[in-house]
């Protein structure tokens, strides 16, 4: 017999603010290896189908996520690397950050949460970035994974589908 918990749809309760436009996109260091063409397809959908402003950053680099999660890259280093990526967003005049990689999305979410709860840690990261690169950064107003964006615009995208993937 199913209990109320077993039949409850938790995903329906998930609410996340996703920006409507003006996205700063960071490619993944590994996604293209597993899913060739997926990033090009996402950018084409955003630009040509949804007519969204999405900046594809060519100077991005790894988030250090795999090294961080395997205790190879220290937290302070990862924070400085993330701060540099956010500084690229700031330089281009964007506030909505879209990391292609789910590991990057997780790392960024974790760093933002830590900085919001520990202003001294945020200032230390700002200082480390300044010393290492001379750059400044701001946290994104909105952080969303491409899958969240596609889900947000699913009804609009449905109007453009030649074939629906159902049944």
N, C-alpha and C positions, 0 to 999 in steps of 0.2 A: 504494500500500500504506500502511495506517495504521500509524503508529509508536505505541509505548506512551504517549507524551506526548499524542498526538492523541486517544486513546480514554480517557484518564484523566479522571475526573469530579472536578474541583477543588472544586466546591460541596459535595460530600459530606464533604470534609475540613474544611470551615469550621465551627468551633465557637465559639459566642458565648454567654456567660452572659446570660440574659434573666430579669429579675425575674418572680415569679409574680403579684404584685398590688401595689396602692398606687402608682399612677403619677401623675406630674405632667405634664400635657399642655400643650404650647404649639402654638397654631395657626400656620399658615404665612401669610406676607404675600402669597404668590402662588399657592399650591396650589389654592385655591378658584376662581381665575380659570381654570385649566386643567382642573380636575376638580371642577365644582360638586357639592356634596353629599358629597364623599368624606370630609371630616372628620366631618360629622354621621353618616355611615354607620359610620365607625370607632368613634366614641363610642357609638353604639347597639349595635354588636357587643360592645364591651367591657363595657358596663353591662347590657344586656338579655339577651344571649346567654351571655356568659362570666361575668357577675355579678362584675366586677372593680371595685375602687375606682379611679376615674380622675378627677382634678381638672382641670377645664377652666379654665385661667387667662385671665381677661378683661383683665388689665393687661399682657399680654406685648406685645412690639414686635419689629420686625425684628432679625435677628442681624447685620446689615450685610454679610452674605455676598457679595452681588453687588458692593457697593462695595469690599469688601476684596479680592476676587479680581480686580477691575479696577484695583487700585492707587489707588483714589480715597479709601478710608478707611484710615487708618494702623492697623497691628497693635495698638498700644497702645490705641487707641480701640475697636477690635473686642473686645479682651480685657475692657475695662471694661463694654462693652455685654453681653457674655456673662456677666460676673460679676453684673450686675444681674438678668439672667434667672434665674441660679442662686440669687440672693438671694430671689426670689419663691418658688421651690421651698422654700427653707429656711424662710421665713416661714410657709408652709402646713403644714410638718411632713412633707414628702415627701423621699425620697432617690433615687427612680427617675424619671429625666427622659425624656420622650418628645417630641422635636421632630417636628412633622408634616412639615416640609420637609427634603428630603434635603440641601440646601445647609446648613441649620442643623446637621443631624446631622454633616456633614463639618467645619464650622467648630468645633463643640463638641468633636469628637474631636481635632481639631488643637490647640485651646487646652489641653485637659486634658493631652494628651501633652507639650506645651511646659512647662506648669506642673509636671508630675511630674518632668521632667528639669532644671528650672531654678527652684529655690526662691526665688531673688532676683526672678525675673520674676513669680512667684506673689505674693510680698509687695508688689511694686510695683503689681500689679493690685489687691490688697486696699486699698492706700493710695489709689489713684486712685478706687476705688469709694467709699471712706469720705469722701474730700474732695468728690466730686461729689454724693453722695446721702445720706451718713450710714449706708449700709447695710453689712451683712456677708454673706458667702456661703460656701458649702461646695461642693466639687465633688460631682457626683452619685455615688452608690454604683454606680448602673447607668444607662447611657445606651443607649437602644434606639430605633430607627426603628419606626413602626407596622408596616411590612412584616415586620420581624423578629419582632414580637409576634404578628402573624397567623400567621406560619410556625411559631412555637413552639406555638401552640394549634391547629394545623391538624387534628389528630386529633379533638380535642374539638369543633371547629367542624364537622367532617365529619358528626358525629352529628346536627347541626341542619339540614343542607342538604336542601332540597326537590329541587333539581336539581344534579347534579354537572357541572362543566364539563370533561368528558373526551370524547375521540373527536369 
